[in-house]
Amino acid sequence: MSPSSSRLFRRRIASLLVVALTACGGGTPAIPDGHGPDPVDAPSAADARPDAPAGPIAASGHAYVAMFLGGILSYAIDPATGALQALPGQTIDAGDQLYAIAADPGGAFVYAVALNAAEVRGYRTQADGSLVPVSDTPPATGDMPTNLTVDPEGRFVFVGHAGEAAIRVYRIDPATGVLTALPAATTATGASFIAVEPGGRFVYASSVEGIRGYALDDATGALTEIEGSPFGATKVFSGAIMIHPGGKFLYNTGGNLNGFAIDPESGALTALPGSPFAADVHGDPSALNLAIAPDGATLFATTNPVDQTFLAYRVDATTGALTAFTGSPFAAGSAPYSIAVDRSGRVAYVGSDNGSIAAFAIDPDAGTAAPVSGSPFAASGLQPEIVITPTI
């Protein structure tokens, strides 16, 4: 087992001990290797700032949460408040070791990787928010799949692994959502997180070696490493990747909050002036702890399990520079693991390793983030990752 895989399982075992001891009334102990959070109460509605935005703030839709050992949970989003309402009886694949979740651009299909089964699962979303498997025989992945992404045009699913030095590519049937494995895997050591730039021309994967960049053949799905790759080798240690909707900038949470400019011709990355924008920003190597609003105006990241906060920034669409919200960092509740932002850019959701989802109303103009009434919302399992889709 590789060192990164060993660390991954140590964290999983420690997290399971936390849940078991808490259930037995033992509270939330410190995790022996120092990664565990201090016990802090989750923020309540009473903590809401008086300048929080009023009236409808969220876009209608559904949130799907993949949990390690908890399956995929389905929630309806209240457009008036951003609150989450769990859909009864809609947990699917409970007990599986689900590590990542993503949706196609139209929200018709949701995909997740199951580490224990070494499979990539596909589901069709229904109008009521439920999920229906697209196939009884999900395609196999390599050893220990821990992350995946869907390209912005909904053509391919890319899967990275902790136990195999490869990125595997699958073609999406646009009518059924069924995946077909493409012949050749691309060699990529420890691809912790994968992202595709909005034009669908370049694919990026973080690892302990930095960020590798690839040119994507849109006909075959083949990946060809671009000149100069990997990038940011002295700054990046795995971590999430998000690409600005304008396609000009890439951000990463591999130890720091890193920012890069994307060369539109070659796909090469160059560090942005002022990067890194924050230090000690990290989580599990493949944790989805970074989010950008669909309009590209704001960016959010959880810091680390000890600080238990999240960062909020305005994004300069011309330079890619980040300017922190006035009150940032904001209290995120205990054990923050992942973050997502709704389609309006006005609600951020923080997935907690304690089995809950905290929601925050975002006011980009005032630079505030206030807990949504009823937050945090119950979930189950560990390592939650969140994807948000429109109402179909």
NORDATA-V290986 format. One record per residue. N is the residue number from 1. RES is the residue in one small letter. D_CENTER is the distance of its C-alpha to the mean C-alpha in whole Angstrom. Layout:
# NORDATA-V290986
n=N res=RES d_center=D_CENTER
n=N res=RES d_center=D_CENTER
This chain:
# NORDATA-V290986
n=1 res=m d_center=25
n=2 res=s d_center=23
n=3 res=p d_center=23
n=4 res=s d_center=19
n=5 res=s d_center=19
n=6 res=s d_center=22
n=7 res=r d_center=19
n=8 res=l d_center=17
n=9 res=f d_center=19
n=10 res=r d_center=21
n=11 res=r d_center=18
n=12 res=r d_center=18
n=13 res=i d_center=21
n=14 res=a d_center=21
n=15 res=s d_center=19
n=16 res=l d_center=21
n=17 res=l d_center=24
n=18 res=v d_center=22
n=19 res=v d_center=22
n=20 res=a d_center=25
n=21 res=l d_center=27
n=22 res=t d_center=26
n=23 res=a d_center=27
n=24 res=c d_center=30
n=25 res=g d_center=31
n=26 res=g d_center=30
n=27 res=g d_center=28
n=28 res=t d_center=25
n=29 res=p d_center=26
n=30 res=a d_center=25
n=31 res=i d_center=23
n=32 res=p d_center=26
n=33 res=d d_center=24
n=34 res=g d_center=23
n=35 res=h d_center=19
n=36 res=g d_center=20
n=37 res=p d_center=20
n=38 res=d d_center=23
n=39 res=p d_center=24
n=40 res=v d_center=23
n=41 res=d d_center=23
n=42 res=a d_center=21
n=43 res=p d_center=21
n=44 res=s d_center=24
n=45 res=a d_center=25
n=46 res=a d_center=28
n=47 res=d d_center=26
n=48 res=a d_center=25
n=49 res=r d_center=27
n=50 res=p d_center=30
n=51 res=d d_center=28
n=52 res=a d_center=25
n=53 res=p d_center=25
n=54 res=a d_center=28
n=55 res=g d_center=28
n=56 res=p d_center=25
n=57 res=i d_center=22
n=58 res=a d_center=19
n=59 res=a d_center=19
n=60 res=s d_center=20
n=61 res=g d_center=18
n=62 res=h d_center=16
n=63 res=a d_center=13
n=64 res=y d_center=12
n=65 res=v d_center=10
n=66 res=a d_center=10
n=67 res=m d_center=12
n=68 res=f d_center=14
n=69 res=l d_center=17
n=70 res=g d_center=17
n=71 res=g d_center=16
n=72 res=i d_center=14
n=73 res=l d_center=15
n=74 res=s d_center=16
n=75 res=y d_center=17
n=76 res=a d_center=19
n=77 res=i d_center=18
n=78 res=d d_center=21
n=79 res=p d_center=22
n=80 res=a d_center=24
n=81 res=t d_center=22
n=82 res=g d_center=19
n=83 res=a d_center=19
n=84 res=l d_center=18
n=85 res=q d_center=21
n=86 res=a d_center=20
n=87 res=l d_center=22
n=88 res=p d_center=24
n=89 res=g d_center=24
n=90 res=q d_center=21
n=91 res=t d_center=19
n=92 res=i d_center=19
n=93 res=d d_center=19
n=94 res=a d_center=20
n=95 res=g d_center=20
n=96 res=d d_center=18
n=97 res=q d_center=16
n=98 res=l d_center=13
n=99 res=y d_center=10
n=100 res=a d_center=7
n=101 res=i d_center=8
n=102 res=a d_center=8
n=103 res=a d_center=11
n=104 res=d d_center=14
n=105 res=p d_center=15
n=106 res=g d_center=18
n=107 res=g d_center=16
n=108 res=a d_center=19
n=109 res=f d_center=17
n=110 res=v d_center=14
n=111 res=y d_center=13
n=112 res=a d_center=12
n=113 res=v d_center=13
n=114 res=a d_center=16
n=115 res=l d_center=16
n=116 res=n d_center=20
n=117 res=a d_center=21
n=118 res=a d_center=20
n=119 res=e d_center=19
n=120 res=v d_center=16
n=121 res=r d_center=17
n=122 res=g d_center=17
n=123 res=y d_center=18
n=124 res=r d_center=20
n=125 res=t d_center=19
n=126 res=q d_center=22
n=127 res=a d_center=24
n=128 res=d d_center=24
n=129 res=g d_center=20
n=130 res=s d_center=21
n=131 res=l d_center=19
n=132 res=v d_center=22
n=133 res=p d_center=22
n=134 res=v d_center=23
n=135 res=s d_center=24
n=136 res=d d_center=26
n=137 res=t d_center=26
n=138 res=p d_center=22
n=139 res=p d_center=22
n=140 res=a d_center=22
n=141 res=t d_center=20
n=142 res=g d_center=21
n=143 res=d d_center=21
n=144 res=m d_center=18
n=145 res=p d_center=15
n=146 res=t d_center=11
n=147 res=n d_center=9
n=148 res=l d_center=10
n=149 res=t d_center=10
n=150 res=v d_center=12
n=151 res=d d_center=15
n=152 res=p d_center=15
n=153 res=e d_center=19
n=154 res=g d_center=18
n=155 res=r d_center=20
n=156 res=f d_center=18
n=157 res=v d_center=15
n=158 res=f d_center=14
n=159 res=v d_center=14
n=160 res=g d_center=14
n=161 res=h d_center=15
n=162 res=a d_center=16
n=163 res=g d_center=20
n=164 res=e d_center=21
n=165 res=a d_center=21
n=166 res=a d_center=20
n=167 res=i d_center=18
n=168 res=r d_center=19
n=169 res=v d_center=19
n=170 res=y d_center=20
n=171 res=r d_center=21
n=172 res=i d_center=21
n=173 res=d d_center=24
n=174 res=p d_center=23
n=175 res=a d_center=26
n=176 res=t d_center=25
n=177 res=g d_center=21
n=178 res=v d_center=23
n=179 res=l d_center=21
n=180 res=t d_center=24
n=181 res=a d_center=23
n=182 res=l d_center=24
n=183 res=p d_center=27
n=184 res=a d_center=26
n=185 res=a d_center=23
n=186 res=t d_center=22
n=187 res=t d_center=23
n=188 res=a d_center=20
n=189 res=t d_center=20
n=190 res=g d_center=17
n=191 res=a d_center=15
n=192 res=s d_center=12
n=193 res=f d_center=9
n=194 res=i d_center=10
n=195 res=a d_center=11
n=196 res=v d_center=14
n=197 res=e d_center=16
n=198 res=p d_center=17
n=199 res=g d_center=20
n=200 res=g d_center=19
n=201 res=r d_center=21
n=202 res=f d_center=19
n=203 res=v d_center=16
n=204 res=y d_center=15
n=205 res=a d_center=14
n=206 res=s d_center=13
n=207 res=s d_center=16
n=208 res=v d_center=18
n=209 res=e d_center=20
n=210 res=g d_center=18
n=211 res=i d_center=17
n=212 res=r d_center=19
n=213 res=g d_center=19
n=214 res=y d_center=21
n=215 res=a d_center=23
n=216 res=l d_center=22
n=217 res=d d_center=25
n=218 res=d d_center=24
n=219 res=a d_center=27
n=220 res=t d_center=26
n=221 res=g d_center=23
n=222 res=a d_center=24
n=223 res=l d_center=22
n=224 res=t d_center=25
n=225 res=e d_center=24
n=226 res=i d_center=25
n=227 res=e d_center=28
n=228 res=g d_center=27
n=229 res=s d_center=23
n=230 res=p d_center=22
n=231 res=f d_center=21
n=232 res=g d_center=21
n=233 res=a d_center=22
n=234 res=t d_center=23
n=235 res=k d_center=20
n=236 res=v d_center=17
n=237 res=f d_center=16
n=238 res=s d_center=13
n=239 res=g d_center=10
n=240 res=a d_center=7
n=241 res=i d_center=9
n=242 res=m d_center=9
n=243 res=i d_center=12
n=244 res=h d_center=14
n=245 res=p d_center=16
n=246 res=g d_center=19
n=247 res=g d_center=18
n=248 res=k d_center=20
n=249 res=f d_center=17
n=250 res=l d_center=15
n=251 res=y d_center=13
n=252 res=n d_center=11
n=253 res=t d_center=11
n=254 res=g d_center=13
n=255 res=g d_center=16
n=256 res=n d_center=16
n=257 res=l d_center=15
n=258 res=n d_center=16
n=259 res=g d_center=17
n=260 res=f d_center=19
n=261 res=a d_center=21
n=262 res=i d_center=21
n=263 res=d d_center=24
n=264 res=p d_center=25
n=265 res=e d_center=27
n=266 res=s d_center=26
n=267 res=g d_center=22
n=268 res=a d_center=23
n=269 res=l d_center=21
n=270 res=t d_center=23
n=271 res=a d_center=22
n=272 res=l d_center=22
n=273 res=p d_center=25
n=274 res=g d_center=24
n=275 res=s d_center=21
n=276 res=p d_center=20
n=277 res=f d_center=19
n=278 res=a d_center=19
n=279 res=a d_center=19
n=280 res=d d_center=18
n=281 res=v d_center=14
n=282 res=h d_center=12
n=283 res=g d_center=11
n=284 res=d d_center=11
n=285 res=p d_center=11
n=286 res=s d_center=8
n=287 res=a d_center=6
n=288 res=l d_center=2
n=289 res=n d_center=5
n=290 res=l d_center=6
n=291 res=a d_center=7
n=292 res=i d_center=10
n=293 res=a d_center=13
n=294 res=p d_center=14
n=295 res=d d_center=17
n=296 res=g d_center=16
n=297 res=a d_center=18
n=298 res=t d_center=16
n=299 res=l d_center=13
n=300 res=f d_center=11
n=301 res=a d_center=10
n=302 res=t d_center=11
n=303 res=t d_center=14
n=304 res=n d_center=14
n=305 res=p d_center=15
n=306 res=v d_center=19
n=307 res=d d_center=19
n=308 res=q d_center=17
n=309 res=t d_center=16
n=310 res=f d_center=14
n=311 res=l d_center=15
n=312 res=a d_center=16
n=313 res=y d_center=17
n=314 res=r d_center=19
n=315 res=v d_center=19
n=316 res=d d_center=22
n=317 res=a d_center=22
n=318 res=t d_center=25
n=319 res=t d_center=24
n=320 res=g d_center=20
n=321 res=a d_center=21
n=322 res=l d_center=20
n=323 res=t d_center=22
n=324 res=a d_center=21
n=325 res=f d_center=21
n=326 res=t d_center=24
n=327 res=g d_center=23
n=328 res=s d_center=20
n=329 res=p d_center=19
n=330 res=f d_center=19
n=331 res=a d_center=19
n=332 res=a d_center=16
n=333 res=g d_center=18
n=334 res=s d_center=18
n=335 res=a d_center=15
n=336 res=p d_center=12
n=337 res=y d_center=9
n=338 res=s d_center=6
n=339 res=i d_center=6
n=340 res=a d_center=7
n=341 res=v d_center=10
n=342 res=d d_center=13
n=343 res=r d_center=15
n=344 res=s d_center=17
n=345 res=g d_center=15
n=346 res=r d_center=17
n=347 res=v d_center=15
n=348 res=a d_center=12
n=349 res=y d_center=11
n=350 res=v d_center=10
n=351 res=g d_center=10
n=352 res=s d_center=12
n=353 res=d d_center=14
n=354 res=n d_center=17
n=355 res=g d_center=16
n=356 res=s d_center=16
n=357 res=i d_center=13
n=358 res=a d_center=15
n=359 res=a d_center=15
n=360 res=f d_center=17
n=361 res=a d_center=19
n=362 res=i d_center=18
n=363 res=d d_center=22
n=364 res=p d_center=21
n=365 res=d d_center=25
n=366 res=a d_center=26
n=367 res=g d_center=23
n=368 res=t d_center=22
n=369 res=a d_center=19
n=370 res=a d_center=21
n=371 res=p d_center=20
n=372 res=v d_center=21
n=373 res=s d_center=24
n=374 res=g d_center=23
n=375 res=s d_center=20
n=376 res=p d_center=18
n=377 res=f d_center=18
n=378 res=a d_center=19
n=379 res=a d_center=16
n=380 res=s d_center=17
n=381 res=g d_center=16
n=382 res=l d_center=14
n=383 res=q d_center=10
n=384 res=p d_center=9
n=385 res=e d_center=6
n=386 res=i d_center=6
n=387 res=v d_center=8
n=388 res=i d_center=11
n=389 res=t d_center=14
n=390 res=p d_center=17
n=391 res=t d_center=20
n=392 res=i d_center=22
